[in-house]
Amino acid sequence: MSPIVSAMPTPPYSRSAVAACNAATGMLDLLVQHRNHLIDVWRIGLGPDAAVLLRSDACTEPMAHVVDALLSDLLRQSRDPMIAPESVFAAAVHGTSRRTQGIGLDLVLREFDVLRQATSTMLRRLSPSQTHPELVGRLDFVITTASLASLRGYHRDEFDALGQWPSTLDDLLRAEDPWADVKDGGTLKH
C-alpha cells in the first residue's frame, strides 16, 4: 500500500451521498471543502521532501496557491479557455518560487506527480464505489498543464532572455482538453 493511502485514515465524509446525475460536480465540491486535507495528503506523499519545501509561512506555500487555482478552475462553467489564466499563472509563480528557493527541477516536477496521486487518493476515499472518469480526466488535464506552466516559470529568466515571456504561457492557455467531450462512462476522444 502506498504511503499516501496507509497514512490517511478513512475520513467521515467518505460515505457522503451525491446525486448520480451530478456525481462529478458533487465530488469536486467535496474536494474543495476538503482542500486542506488534500494538501496534507500531498505533503504526506512527498515524504522527506516535504521538509525541503516547507516555508515558515504556510499561507505563502506556492503549491497551496496552485491547488486553490486548479480547484477554482474546475468549478468554472465555461471551458473557454480550457484552463483558466489564474491556474497557469499560479503554477508559473510556483516554478519561479521553487527556483528562487534553490529547489531542483526534479522535485518541482515530482510535486505535481504527487498532487495527481493525492487527488486520486482523495477521490477514492470520498467515493470508493464510483470512478468519476470525467473528473479524473479534467484533474489530469489541469495538473499536467499546471506542471508545464511551473516548468516554464522555473525557467522564466531564460524565457525572458529570449523575449518569450509571457507568450510561452499563452501557448498553455490555448491548449485543447482531450477530455472535454467525455461524460461519466464515456471514452477519451482521439
Phi and psi in degrees as GROMACS dihedral restraints (atoms count N, CA, C in turn):
[ dihedral_restraints ]
;  ai    aj    ak    al  type     phi  dphi    fc
    3     4     5     6     1   -68.2    20    10
    4     5     6     7     1   154.9    20    10
    6     7     8     9     1   -61.5    20    10
    7     8     9    10     1   -28.9    20    10
    9    10    11    12     1   -65.2    20    10
   10    11    12    13     1   -49.5    20    10
   12    13    14    15     1   -69.4    20    10
   13    14    15    16     1   -43.2    20    10
   15    16    17    18     1   -69.7    20    10
   16    17    18    19     1   -27.7    20    10
   18    19    20    21     1   -87.0    20    10
   19    20    21    22     1    -3.6    20    10
   21    22    23    24     1  -110.5    20    10
   22    23    24    25     1   115.3    20    10
   24    25    26    27     1   -69.2    20    10
   25    26    27    28     1   155.5    20    10
   27    28    29    30     1   -67.2    20    10
   28    29    30    31     1   119.0    20    10
   30    31    32    33     1   -72.9    20    10
   31    32    33    34     1   154.1    20    10
   33    34    35    36     1   -66.2    20    10
   34    35    36    37     1   -16.6    20    10
   36    37    38    39     1   -90.2    20    10
   37    38    39    40     1     4.9    20    10
   39    40    41    42     1   -69.0    20    10
   40    41    42    43     1   -17.2    20    10
   42    43    44    45     1  -103.9    20    10
   43    44    45    46     1    17.8    20    10
   45    46    47    48     1   -59.3    20    10
   46    47    48    49     1   138.9    20    10
   48    49    50    51     1   -84.0    20    10
   49    50    51    52     1   131.4    20    10
   51    52    53    54     1  -129.3    20    10
   52    53    54    55     1   130.5    20    10
   54    55    56    57     1   -57.8    20    10
   55    56    57    58     1   137.3    20    10
   57    58    59    60     1   -57.1    20    10
   58    59    60    61     1   -41.8    20    10
   60    61    62    63     1   -72.2    20    10
   61    62    63    64     1   -18.6    20    10
   63    64    65    66     1  -120.0    20    10
   64    65    66    67     1    27.3    20    10
   66    67    68    69     1   -59.1    20    10
   67    68    69    70     1   -46.9    20    10
   69    70    71    72     1   -64.6    20    10
   70    71    72    73     1   -42.3    20    10
   72    73    74    75     1   -63.9    20    10
   73    74    75    76     1   -41.9    20    10
   75    76    77    78     1   -63.1    20    10
   76    77    78    79     1   -39.8    20    10
   78    79    80    81     1   -66.6    20    10
   79    80    81    82     1   -39.7    20    10
   81    82    83    84     1   -63.7    20    10
   82    83    84    85     1   -42.6    20    10
   84    85    86    87     1   -58.6    20    10
   85    86    87    88     1   -40.5    20    10
   87    88    89    90     1   -66.4    20    10
   88    89    90    91     1   -39.9    20    10
   90    91    92    93     1   -60.5    20    10
   91    92    93    94     1   -42.5    20    10
   93    94    95    96     1   -63.1    20    10
   94    95    96    97     1   -45.5    20    10
   96    97    98    99     1   -61.1    20    10
   97    98    99   100     1   -31.3    20    10
   99   100   101   102     1  -110.8    20    10
  100   101   102   103     1    34.5    20    10
  102   103   104   105     1   -56.3    20    10
  103   104   105   106     1   -43.8    20    10
  105   106   107   108     1   -63.4    20    10
  106   107   108   109     1   -37.8    20    10
  108   109   110   111     1   -66.9    20    10
  109   110   111   112     1   -38.6    20    10
  111   112   113   114     1   -59.5    20    10
  112   113   114   115     1   -44.3    20    10
  114   115   116   117     1   -66.2    20    10
  115   116   117   118     1   -37.2    20    10
  117   118   119   120     1   -62.6    20    10
  118   119   120   121     1   -43.1    20    10
  120   121   122   123     1   -63.3    20    10
  121   122   123   124     1   -39.1    20    10
  123   124   125   126     1   -59.8    20    10
  124   125   126   127     1   -47.1    20    10
  126   127   128   129     1   -62.0    20    10
  127   128   129   130     1   -42.7    20    10
  129   130   131   132     1   -60.7    20    10
  130   131   132   133     1   -42.6    20    10
  132   133   134   135     1   -63.5    20    10
  133   134   135   136     1   -28.6    20    10
  135   136   137   138     1   -73.4    20    10
  136   137   138   139     1   -18.5    20    10
  138   139   140   141     1    60.8    20    10
  139   140   141   142     1  -136.9    20    10
  141   142   143   144     1   -61.2    20    10
  142   143   144   145     1   -24.0    20    10
  144   145   146   147     1   -65.3    20    10
  145   146   147   148     1   -22.8    20    10
  147   148   149   150     1   -59.7    20    10
  148   149   150   151     1   -36.9    20    10
  150   151   152   153     1   -65.5    20    10
  151   152   153   154     1   -33.6    20    10
  153   154   155   156     1   -65.5    20    10
  154   155   156   157     1   -35.6    20    10
  156   157   158   159     1   -85.8    20    10
  157   158   159   160     1   -16.5    20    10
  159   160   161   162     1   -61.9    20    10
  160   161   162   163     1   132.3    20    10
  162   163   164   165     1  -108.9    20    10
  163   164   165   166     1   158.2    20    10
  165   166   167   168     1   -66.9    20    10
  166   167   168   169     1   -30.7    20    10
  168   169   170   171     1  -109.9    20    10
  169   170   171   172     1   103.6    20    10
  171   172   173   174     1   -61.8    20    10
  172   173   174   175     1   -22.6    20    10
  174   175   176   177     1   -67.2    20    10
  175   176   177   178     1   -20.5    20    10
  177   178   179   180     1  -101.4    20    10
  178   179   180   181     1     9.4    20    10
  180   181   182   183     1   -60.0    20    10
  181   182   183   184     1   115.1    20    10
  183   184   185   186     1   -57.3    20    10
  184   185   186   187     1   -38.0    20    10
  186   187   188   189     1   -69.0    20    10
  187   188   189   190     1   -30.1    20    10
  189   190   191   192     1   -63.1    20    10
  190   191   192   193     1   -38.8    20    10
  192   193   194   195     1   -67.4    20    10
  193   194   195   196     1   -37.7    20    10
  195   196   197   198     1   -64.5    20    10
  196   197   198   199     1   -46.7    20    10
  198   199   200   201     1   -59.2    20    10
  199   200   201   202     1   -45.8    20    10
  201   202   203   204     1   -59.5    20    10
  202   203   204   205     1   -44.5    20    10
  204   205   206   207     1   -65.9    20    10
  205   206   207   208     1   -41.1    20    10
  207   208   209   210     1   -66.6    20    10
  208   209   210   211     1   -42.0    20    10
  210   211   212   213     1   -64.5    20    10
  211   212   213   214     1   -42.0    20    10
  213   214   215   216     1   -61.7    20    10
  214   215   216   217     1   -41.1    20    10
  216   217   218   219     1   -59.8    20    10
  217   218   219   220     1   -45.7    20    10
  219   220   221   222     1   -65.6    20    10
  220   221   222   223     1   -25.1    20    10
  222   223   224   225     1   -79.2    20    10
  223   224   225   226     1   -14.9    20    10
  225   226   227   228     1   -61.5    20    10
  226   227   228   229     1   142.0    20    10
  228   229   230   231     1   -79.2    20    10
  229   230   231   232     1   -37.3    20    10
  231   232   233   234     1   -83.7    20    10
  232   233   234   235     1   144.4    20    10
  234   235   236   237     1  -114.4    20    10
  235   236   237   238     1    30.1    20    10
  237   238   239   240     1  -126.6    20    10
  238   239   240   241     1   103.7    20    10
  240   241   242   243     1   -75.1    20    10
  241   242   243   244     1   169.1    20    10
  243   244   245   246     1   -58.3    20    10
  244   245   246   247     1   -38.5    20    10
  246   247   248   249     1  -126.3    20    10
  247   248   249   250     1   137.4    20    10
  249   250   251   252     1   -68.8    20    10
  250   251   252   253     1   143.8    20    10
  252   253   254   255     1   -54.5    20    10
  253   254   255   256     1   -35.3    20    10
  255   256   257   258     1   -60.9    20    10
  256   257   258   259     1   -36.6    20    10
  258   259   260   261     1   -66.9    20    10
  259   260   261   262     1   -44.7    20    10
  261   262   263   264     1   -64.3    20    10
  262   263   264   265     1   -44.9    20    10
  264   265   266   267     1   -68.8    20    10
  265   266   267   268     1   -39.3    20    10
  267   268   269   270     1   -61.6    20    10
  268   269   270   271     1   -40.8    20    10
  270   271   272   273     1   -69.1    20    10
  271   272   273   274     1   -37.9    20    10
  273   274   275   276     1   -64.1    20    10
  274   275   276   277     1   -41.5    20    10
  276   277   278   279     1   -63.4    20    10
  277   278   279   280     1   -38.2    20    10
  279   280   281   282     1   -55.6    20    10
  280   281   282   283     1   -50.6    20    10
  282   283   284   285     1   -62.3    20    10
  283   284   285   286     1   -43.2    20    10
  285   286   287   288     1   -62.7    20    10
  286   287   288   289     1   -42.5    20    10
  288   289   290   291     1   -63.0    20    10
  289   290   291   292     1   -43.3    20    10
  291   292   293   294     1   -64.9    20    10
  292   293   294   295     1   -38.4    20    10
  294   295   296   297     1   -65.5    20    10
  295   296   297   298     1   -41.4    20    10
  297   298   299   300     1   -61.0    20    10
  298   299   300   301     1   -36.0    20    10
  300   301   302   303     1   -72.6    20    10
  301   302   303   304     1   -12.0    20    10
  303   304   305   306     1    82.8    20    10
  304   305   306   307     1    20.4    20    10
  306   307   308   309     1   -80.9    20    10
  307   308   309   310     1   135.6    20    10
  309   310   311   312     1   -69.9    20    10
  310   311   312   313     1   151.7    20    10
  312   313   314   315     1   -60.2    20    10
  313   314   315   316     1   -35.0    20    10
  315   316   317   318     1   -61.0    20    10
  316   317   318   319     1   -39.0    20    10
  318   319   320   321     1   -72.5    20    10
  319   320   321   322     1   -36.1    20    10
  321   322   323   324     1   -59.9    20    10
  322   323   324   325     1   -46.7    20    10
  324   325   326   327     1   -69.2    20    10
  325   326   327   328     1   -34.6    20    10
  327   328   329   330     1   -62.3    20    10
  328   329   330   331     1   -34.8    20    10
  330   331   332   333     1   -54.2    20    10
  331   332   333   334     1   -41.1    20    10
  333   334   335   336     1   -74.6    20    10
  334   335   336   337     1   -34.8    20    10
  336   337   338   339     1   -62.0    20    10
  337   338   339   340     1   -43.6    20    10
  339   340   341   342     1   -68.4    20    10
  340   341   342   343     1   -36.4    20    10
  342   343   344   345     1   -61.1    20    10
  343   344   345   346     1   -41.6    20    10
  345   346   347   348     1   -60.5    20    10
  346   347   348   349     1   -44.5    20    10
  348   349   350   351     1   -64.7    20    10
  349   350   351   352     1   -40.6    20    10
  351   352   353   354     1   -65.4    20    10
  352   353   354   355     1   -41.3    20    10
  354   355   356   357     1   -67.2    20    10
  355   356   357   358     1   -38.0    20    10
  357   358   359   360     1   -63.9    20    10
  358   359   360   361     1   -43.5    20    10
  360   361   362   363     1   -61.5    20    10
  361   362   363   364     1   -44.8    20    10
  363   364   365   366     1   -62.2    20    10
  364   365   366   367     1   -43.0    20    10
  366   367   368   369     1   -61.4    20    10
  367   368   369   370     1   -42.4    20    10
  369   370   371   372     1   -64.8    20    10
  370   371   372   373     1   -37.6    20    10
  372   373   374   375     1   -70.7    20    10
  373   374   375   376     1   -38.0    20    10
  375   376   377   378     1   -73.3    20    10
  376   377   378   379     1   -33.3    20    10
  378   379   380   381     1  -145.3    20    10
  379   380   381   382     1    78.3    20    10
  381   382   383   384     1   -63.9    20    10
  382   383   384   385     1   -21.0    20    10
  384   385   386   387     1   -99.2    20    10
  385   386   387   388     1    -2.4    20    10
  387   388   389   390     1  -125.6    20    10
  388   389   390   391     1   147.4    20    10
  390   391   392   393     1   -98.6    20    10
  391   392   393   394     1   -27.5    20    10
  393   394   395   396     1    51.5    20    10
  394   395   396   397     1    59.8    20    10
  396   397   398   399     1   -59.7    20    10
  397   398   399   400     1   -34.0    20    10
  399   400   401   402     1   -64.4    20    10
  400   401   402   403     1   -46.8    20    10
  402   403   404   405     1   -66.7    20    10
  403   404   405   406     1   -41.8    20    10
  405   406   407   408     1   -61.0    20    10
  406   407   408   409     1   -41.7    20    10
  408   409   410   411     1   -64.0    20    10
  409   410   411   412     1   -44.0    20    10
  411   412   413   414     1   -64.3    20    10
  412   413   414   415     1   -43.9    20    10
  414   415   416   417     1   -59.6    20    10
  415   416   417   418     1   -44.3    20    10
  417   418   419   420     1   -59.7    20    10
  418   419   420   421     1   -44.8    20    10
  420   421   422   423     1   -61.5    20    10
  421   422   423   424     1   -50.3    20    10
  423   424   425   426     1   -69.1    20    10
  424   425   426   427     1   -34.9    20    10
  426   427   428   429     1   -69.7    20    10
  427   428   429   430     1   -41.2    20    10
  429   430   431   432     1   -62.9    20    10
  430   431   432   433     1   -45.3    20    10
  432   433   434   435     1   -64.5    20    10
  433   434   435   436     1   -39.5    20    10
  435   436   437   438     1   -63.7    20    10
  436   437   438   439     1   -38.3    20    10
  438   439   440   441     1   -65.3    20    10
  439   440   441   442     1   -37.0    20    10
  441   442   443   444     1   -65.2    20    10
  442   443   444   445     1   -41.0    20    10
  444   445   446   447     1   -64.9    20    10
  445   446   447   448     1   -39.5    20    10
  447   448   449   450     1   -64.5    20    10
  448   449   450   451     1   -42.0    20    10
  450   451   452   453     1   -59.1    20    10
  451   452   453   454     1   -42.7    20    10
  453   454   455   456     1   -69.3    20    10
  454   455   456   457     1   -36.7    20    10
  456   457   458   459     1   -64.9    20    10
  457   458   459   460     1   -35.9    20    10
  459   460   461   462     1   -60.6    20    10
  460   461   462   463     1   -36.6    20    10
  462   463   464   465     1  -103.3    20    10
  463   464   465   466     1    28.9    20    10
  465   466   467   468     1   -56.4    20    10
  466   467   468   469     1   -43.2    20    10
  468   469   470   471     1   -56.8    20    10
  469   470   471   472     1   -41.6    20    10
  471   472   473   474     1   -67.0    20    10
  472   473   474   475     1   -42.2    20    10
  474   475   476   477     1   -64.7    20    10
  475   476   477   478     1   -39.0    20    10
  477   478   479   480     1   -59.6    20    10
  478   479   480   481     1   -46.0    20    10
  480   481   482   483     1   -62.2    20    10
  481   482   483   484     1   -30.4    20    10
  483   484   485   486     1   -88.2    20    10
  484   485   486   487     1    -1.6    20    10
  486   487   488   489     1    71.7    20    10
  487   488   489   490     1    25.1    20    10
  489   490   491   492     1  -109.4    20    10
  490   491   492   493     1    10.0    20    10
  492   493   494   495     1  -104.6    20    10
  493   494   495   496     1   130.9    20    10
  495   496   497   498     1   -96.3    20    10
  496   497   498   499     1    12.3    20    10
  498   499   500   501     1   -59.9    20    10
  499   500   501   502     1   -26.2    20    10
  501   502   503   504     1   -64.3    20    10
  502   503   504   505     1   -28.5    20    10
  504   505   506   507     1   -77.4    20    10
  505   506   507   508     1   -31.3    20    10
  507   508   509   510     1   -59.7    20    10
  508   509   510   511     1   -34.7    20    10
  510   511   512   513     1   -57.7    20    10
  511   512   513   514     1   -39.9    20    10
  513   514   515   516     1   -68.8    20    10
  514   515   516   517     1   -32.1    20    10
  516   517   518   519     1   -70.2    20    10
  517   518   519   520     1   -19.7    20    10
  519   520   521   522     1   -93.7    20    10
  520   521   522   523     1     5.5    20    10
  522   523   524   525     1   -60.9    20    10
  523   524   525   526     1   147.2    20    10
  525   526   527   528     1  -102.5    20    10
  526   527   528   529     1   131.0    20    10
  528   529   530   531     1   -84.6    20    10
  529   530   531   532     1   113.9    20    10
  531   532   533   534     1   -68.9    20    10
  532   533   534   535     1   -14.6    20    10
  534   535   536   537     1   -97.0    20    10
  535   536   537   538     1     2.3    20    10
  537   538   539   540     1   -57.5    20    10
  538   539   540   541     1   -35.3    20    10
  540   541   542   543     1   -97.4    20    10
  541   542   543   544     1     2.6    20    10
  543   544   545   546     1   -83.2    20    10
  544   545   546   547     1   132.7    20    10
  546   547   548   549     1  -110.7    20    10
  547   548   549   550     1   163.7    20    10
  549   550   551   552     1   -47.8    20    10
  550   551   552   553     1   123.5    20    10
  552   553   554   555     1    89.3    20    10
  553   554   555   556     1    -3.4    20    10
  555   556   557   558     1   -83.8    20    10
  556   557   558   559     1  -172.0    20    10
  558   559   560   561     1  -123.4    20    10
  559   560   561   562     1   159.0    20    10
  561   562   563   564     1   -71.0    20    10
  562   563   564   565     1   132.1    20    10
  564   565   566   567     1   -77.4    20    10
  565   566   567   568     1   150.3    20    10
